Amino acid sequence: MTREEKEPTWSLTVRWLHFGLAVSVTLQLFLSLVMEEPGEAEGLEAWAFMGHELFGLTAFSFALLHWSWLLTGHDGGVGRLFPWGRRGLRAVAADLVNLLRLRLPAGGPRPGLPALVEGAGLTLVTLQGAVGFAIFVLLSPQGEIPEAFEWLGEIHEGLGSLVWIYWFGHGGMALVHHLAGDTTLRRISPFTRAK
């Protein structure tokens, strides 16, 4: 039996949800670099703003679907992402010790540091999506946020910076795993048949 066959993999549903999140968050982030503030956008900037809204709502939908899937106990449930129990905390500690020894933690749907990072990312994208959705609902036809809710724009901007940091960090670690010969990227892909 090969190492890949021994390693657990995510359900096809989670692999598609992860793919949908990865694509929609990536598109939404890069469109945010081109778009202008609501009400000021013209031409390409206006199209980029509409795309940002569309992919932001799509990412939020994928995040909510992911939470729904986990809350019903699939793929280790929500407890896997937030390992507050003794077993989970031991798994996170063991992963941290291995990192200090320059050994990457195993990926897959198991408690530990990768699951904690996954939970942090899913929480961050969900919060960002919720704030973006609130802004989307509150925008006037002229594209302005009512003055009483301008603080939402500031929160959205701050969370956006954190999403960028997470995007680079998560993508960077996935690349490190891949270059180290780990099969996590292949196992999370919805285009790869699970063993």
Buried (B, 14 or more C-beta within 10 A) or exposed (E): EEEEEEBEBBBEBBBBBBBBBBBBBBBBBBBBEBBBEBEEBEEEBBBBBEBBBBBBBBBBBBBBBBBEBBEEEBBBBBBBBBBEEEEBBEBBEEBEEBEEEEEBBBBBBBBBBBBBBBBBBBBBBBBBBBBBBBBBEBBEEEBBBEEEEEEBBEBBEEBBEBBEEBBEEBEEBBEEBEEEEBBBEEBBBBEBEEE
